[in-house]
Amino acid sequence: MESWSGSRVFRYNRAVKRRHGHPGPDASGRRGWIVRKYALGHEPGDDLSASTTAEERLAMMWPLAVEAWALSGAGIPDYDRRAAPVRKFRRGPG
């Protein structure tokens, strides 16, 4: 599958990979995974801005966005940014 920019998109979900003809990771592939153990309540925060670039963070979220659109049954929108449907909410007094 290709992204809007033409680069290859890799699915993160093992069941989805199998459905599309990609085998899941085998033991030799998992051997290189980095696993960390944390005590409950002492996990690191979710803010990756200090350890990743904006480009890397977008690359991380793109497969999730593609999967979300696929699960919704709708196609990925292809309108330009100016035509994007938005609603503006104004804060009330106080």
N, C-alpha and C positions, 0 to 999 in steps of 0.2 A: 504494500500500500504506500502511496506517496502523499506527502503533506502538500499544503497549498504552495509551498516554496519549491516543490519538486524533489526535496530530499526524502530519503527512505524513512518510513515511520515503523518503529518496532513496537509490537504489542507487548504489554507487560503481563497479561493474564494468560496463564498456562492453558486453560480450557479454550480460550479464544485462539491461541496459537495453534492448538491441535485442530480446531475446526477449520482453520485456514491452511492446513497442511504443514505447519511448522512444528517440529517436535519440541517438547518441553526440555528444560535443561536436564542433562543427565548428571550422574555423580561427579564425573570428571569436570563438567562445567561449573558445578556448585562448589568444587574444591577451592576455587579462588575467591569465593564470596567473603566479604568482610562481615563478621558478626560481632556485635558488642552486647554485653550483658550489663544492665543497670538495675540497681535496687529500685523497687516501686517508689515513685515519688521523687526520684533523683535523676530522671531522664533528662537529656539535654533539650533545650528549647527547639522550636521548629524554625527559627529564623536562620536561614542559610545565607543571608546577605554578606556576612563577613567571610564566608568560605567559598562562595561561588559568584560568578559573574551573572549579570542580568541575562545574557545569552544562554548560559548554562541552565538557569532556572526556567527560562522559556522552553528550552529543549526537554526539561524534565516534565513540564506540564502538558506539552503538546500531545503526547500519546494518551494522556488521561482525557484531554478534551476530545480527541478523535473517538476514543472509546465511548465517552458520554453521548456524543452525537449519534454514534452507531446504535447504542442501546436505546436511544429515544426514538429510533425509527425515522428520524428526519435527516436530511442531507446537511452537510456543513454549509452554512450560509456563504454566499459569494458576493454580497453587495459591498460597495466601498464604505469606508468608515463614516462618511457624511450621511449615508442613507441608513445607518444602523438604527434599529428601533430602540429608543431610550425614553425614559420618563424622568422628568426633573421634579424632585420633591423639595419644597422650600420649608425651612424650619419655621415652626410657629414661634410666637413671642415666648420668651422665658427660657 
